[in-house]
């Protein structure tokens, strides 16, 4: 194996292998720290955009951008390796257009935007906007978000079914309410699109109160939609919570099985031999 391939495998271990010590103890804490300090400085800047805060924010953006640029280039270089460390040229394209690939790209923009936009006030606004997305870099190393992702993937068909039913109900309710209320409130229910906003707000049980029916038939239909929405909102909640409970229990069973495999057992009766 060439030295270049060995270096690529080594960098891949640091960036994506969750057992690599350098990645766990140095690289990931540094990335998380820089992402966190960027968000904190951005919050402070919103309170007092004074000269001192502006200089601090600019410095943090600059040095963080250098770090995130090296990370993005490294990930782009090793992204053609798959989980089995086999080369696949399409993996690099998949990384560029993936969710985390987009987040990593946005993270390096604060370093290059001042070069593209010399006007200070425009550049500062765009830089601060792009730095908002740095909080998404934390998701990559979060076990909780990884667990939620696995759970959502396991029940994606069920969620898609519930979502499709919800879209049909909301669309039907918005069209029906438009034709019922347009004569009584032509300025409120001015179009089906405006009625769609009412249906979404009602269906999600938010109920802002900016748009509501005033006719008797409209109020009856609105009340029915509100009652139906309670059950529709409960369905995905039940699906996700059930899958999450099953996933957590499965992980516990796997850990327990591994623990039992490492314990000494009597070859005759199978009982656990206490360790001295």
SVG drawing of the C-alpha trace seen along z (x, -y; Angstrom):
<svg xmlns="http://www.w3.org/2000/svg" viewBox="-74 -50 79 81">
<polyline fill="none" stroke="black" stroke-width="0.4" points="0.0,0.0 1.3,-3.4 2.1,-6.1 -0.6,-8.3 -3.3,-5.7 -2.0,-5.0 -2.3,-8.7 -5.8,-8.8 -6.9,-5.9 -5.3,-7.5 -7.2,-10.8 -10.4,-8.8 -9.9,-7.1 -9.4,-10.5 -12.5,-12.1 -15.0,-9.3 -13.9,-6.4 -15.5,-6.8 -12.7,-4.7 -9.8,-6.8 -8.1,-8.5 -6.9,-11.5 -10.3,-12.1 -12.1,-11.6 -9.7,-13.6 -8.5,-16.4 -10.2,-16.9 -13.8,-16.5 -13.6,-18.5 -11.8,-21.3 -14.5,-21.4 -17.2,-21.4 -15.5,-24.1 -15.0,-26.3 -18.7,-25.8 -19.9,-26.6 -17.7,-29.7 -18.9,-31.0 -22.5,-30.7 -21.9,-32.3 -20.0,-35.2 -22.8,-35.6 -25.3,-35.9 -23.2,-38.5 -22.8,-40.4 -26.5,-40.7 -26.7,-42.4 -23.9,-44.9 -22.4,-45.2 -19.6,-47.5 -16.2,-47.8 -14.6,-45.4 -17.2,-42.7 -16.9,-43.1 -13.2,-42.6 -13.6,-39.5 -16.2,-38.1 -14.1,-38.8 -11.1,-37.0 -13.1,-34.0 -14.7,-33.7 -11.3,-34.0 -9.4,-31.3 -12.4,-29.0 -12.7,-29.3 -9.1,-28.2 -9.8,-25.1 -13.1,-24.3 -11.4,-24.7 -8.8,-22.1 -11.5,-19.8 -13.6,-20.3 -10.7,-19.6 -9.7,-16.6 -13.2,-15.2 -13.5,-15.8 -10.2,-14.0 -11.1,-10.9 -14.8,-10.9 -14.3,-8.4 -13.7,-5.7 -16.7,-3.8 -17.2,-2.1 -15.1,0.9 -12.3,-1.5 -12.9,-0.6 -12.6,-3.4 -15.8,-4.6 -15.6,-7.7 -19.3,-8.5 -18.9,-8.8 -17.1,-12.1 -20.0,-13.5 -22.4,-12.1 -20.5,-13.9 -20.5,-17.3 -24.3,-17.2 -25.1,-15.5 -26.5,-17.3 -23.2,-17.3 -21.3,-18.1 -23.4,-21.2 -22.9,-22.2 -19.2,-21.8 -19.2,-24.0 -21.2,-26.7 -18.8,-26.6 -15.9,-27.8 -17.8,-30.7 -17.0,-33.2 -13.3,-32.9 -13.9,-33.6 -16.9,-35.9 -14.8,-39.1 -12.7,-38.2 -15.8,-38.1 -17.7,-41.0 -15.4,-43.9 -18.2,-46.1 -18.0,-45.6 -21.6,-45.9 -22.8,-43.4 -20.1,-40.9 -20.8,-41.1 -24.5,-40.4 -23.8,-37.4 -21.0,-36.0 -23.2,-36.2 -26.0,-34.5 -23.8,-31.6 -22.4,-31.2 -25.9,-30.4 -25.6,-27.0 -22.4,-26.1 -24.7,-24.7 -25.5,-21.9 -21.9,-20.7 -22.6,-19.6 -25.2,-17.1 -22.5,-15.0 -21.0,-14.0 -24.1,-13.8 -25.2,-10.4 -28.7,-11.6 -29.2,-13.0 -27.7,-9.8 -30.2,-7.7 -33.1,-9.9 -31.8,-9.6 -31.8,-5.8 -35.2,-5.7 -36.6,-8.1 -35.1,-5.9 -36.6,-2.8 -40.2,-4.2 -39.9,-6.4 -42.6,-4.4 -45.1,-4.8 -44.3,-8.5 -44.7,-9.0 -48.1,-7.4 -49.3,-9.7 -47.8,-12.7 -49.6,-11.9 -52.9,-11.6 -52.3,-14.9 -51.5,-16.7 -54.8,-15.4 -56.8,-16.5 -55.2,-19.9 -55.6,-20.5 -59.3,-19.4 -60.1,-21.5 -58.4,-24.6 -60.3,-24.3 -63.6,-23.6 -63.2,-26.5 -62.3,-28.9 -65.6,-28.4 -67.6,-28.5 -66.0,-31.7 -65.1,-33.8 -68.5,-35.4 -68.5,-36.4 -64.8,-37.3 -63.5,-38.1 -60.5,-40.0 -59.5,-37.2 -60.1,-34.1 -59.0,-35.8 -57.6,-32.6 -57.1,-28.9 -53.5,-29.7 -54.7,-31.9 -57.1,-29.2 -54.3,-26.8 -52.5,-28.9 -55.6,-28.6 -55.8,-24.9 -52.1,-24.4 -52.4,-26.5 -55.6,-24.7 -54.3,-21.3 -51.1,-21.8 -53.2,-22.9 -51.3,-26.2 -54.3,-28.4 -52.8,-31.9 -56.3,-33.4 -55.3,-35.8 -57.7,-33.8 -60.8,-32.0 -64.3,-31.2 -67.3,-33.3 -70.1,-31.4 -71.9,-28.6 -70.9,-26.0 -67.3,-27.2 -67.1,-27.0 -68.5,-23.5 -65.9,-22.4 -63.2,-24.2 -64.1,-22.4 -64.1,-19.1 -60.7,-19.7 -59.3,-20.7 -60.6,-17.5 -59.2,-15.4 -55.9,-17.1 -55.4,-16.0 -55.5,-12.3 -53.3,-13.0 -50.7,-14.7 -50.7,-11.9 -50.1,-9.2 -46.5,-10.2 -45.7,-10.9 -46.8,-7.3 -44.9,-5.8 -41.6,-7.6 -41.9,-7.0 -42.6,-3.3 -39.6,-2.9 -37.4,-4.9 -38.3,-2.7 -37.6,0.4 -34.3,-0.9 -33.1,-1.8 -34.2,1.6 -32.4,3.3 -29.2,1.4 -29.4,2.4 -29.9,6.1 -26.9,6.0 -24.7,4.5 -26.0,7.1 -25.2,9.9 -21.7,8.6 -21.2,8.4 -22.4,11.9 -20.1,13.2 -17.1,11.7 -17.9,13.4 -16.5,16.8 -18.9,19.6 -18.7,23.2 -18.3,25.5 -20.5,28.1 -23.4,26.3 -23.2,22.9 -23.2,21.0 -21.2,17.8 -17.9,18.3 -17.3,15.5 -14.1,13.5 -11.5,13.6"/>
</svg>
